[in-house]
């Protein structure tokens, strides 16, 4: 499919639309992380968003621009949690009905948040892709406005505002490391970084236990793969067309890490930042540790994409 080109102008317009509702998130240095990596490290705290994750930027940008017919029909989305929270938050803000299809084993913290925001939850299937397939069936059957978690230019322009904030605060940054599930966050980072200073490296990271986006980036073609990762924010077995097209053109590198490396990074992020960090939000540190020699002496931003870790996940993490 031929998608519209998303530009820096679109990101600036997204910021104008979301700024009445969302504040810029902090970019903090942590000396302990500097010591671990031998680099100057900043953490972009998207866990400080009102739903605890970066995707809300895209949801607010998209829902603010819906037409009357789309608002009347209501929204439906599929999510392991953070995209669903984003759609639910934005729908409530603008008085639109939202339905979210979620896997049967979804993170209870994220489910509770979506319910509290007024979304109707539809539990279906063992993983994100099963929930997504059900979502697409319901959208076709009932005429709901389907909000895809990756193939939405307005979502990508919205989440890209986070990278804009990084570069405005640290224009000398050498590398930005972004977790990838569907790829909207990394696609947004590429659009902004390459428009402002092409020399900034944008590096994606995904779990070896759910490598569909990585395999697709390598092949320059959409490739399905397994999904057995515990990190639900990275858990997709089918890649998304629009983010992949942007990543094929602009992403500098893509790193796979093991689930054990994500767990280790998750503990380290919580210990050093004193913040709740969900596994996907810790994946950039896992990648940075793997690339330590290459990043030595550089200025590196890690995107802490979300902090929605459940009490059970937290207990398991520190029981290891």
PyMOL commands that set and color helices and strands:
alter all, ss='L'
color gray80, all
select helices_A, chain A and resi 8-18+31-37+46-48+56-63+68-73+82-94+108-116+128-142+153-159+161-169+184-196+208-210+212-219+232-234+241-250+259-273+279-290+292-295+311-319
alter helices_A, ss='H'
color red, helices_A
select strands_A, chain A and resi 27-29+40-45+75-78+98-102+120-123+145-146+175-179+201-207+253-257+299-304
alter strands_A, ss='S'
color yellow, strands_A
deselect
rebuild
show_as cartoon
